[in-house]
Amino acid sequence: MAESSTRGSPDDGAPHTVLQPPDWPQPRGFANGIRARGEMVFVGGMIGQDKQGRFAAGFVAQMKQALENIAAVLAQAGASPRHIVRLTWYVRDMDEYLADLPALGAAYREVMGRHFPAMAVVEVSRLVEPEARLEIEATAVLP
């Protein structure tokens, strides 16, 4: 089995280590794996609805709001988005997710910075809230 290269370590201020097999192409916008040690925080599925119950307009805006909601829950544990080791996105329409990746990436970085955890994106036929375009779950680890 090939050794994996790593980037991000406690020495450079990153709380976790990104795992990247050396002969694999570098992923864009996510990590293939993360090594983490510490206290785990699980954030249930967040949608693009603010604390007043209003939905943001459009997919990108809902994604940003969902990530902001995740950050708010993490703050209750003394964590921030940089502690996230895994995101699972459930999207109603994969074409809508893929429609404007530059805008999606910019909105993502506004909340997450340049932190790209392990991630999966799955298209689903339905979410509990009819107006929701996506739902995002997060797992974070505090060192």
Summary of the structure (lengths in Angstrom):
residues: 143
radius of gyration: 15.4
end to end distance: 28.0
largest distance: 51.0
contacts: 404
relative contact order: 0.25
helix: 29%
strand: 31%
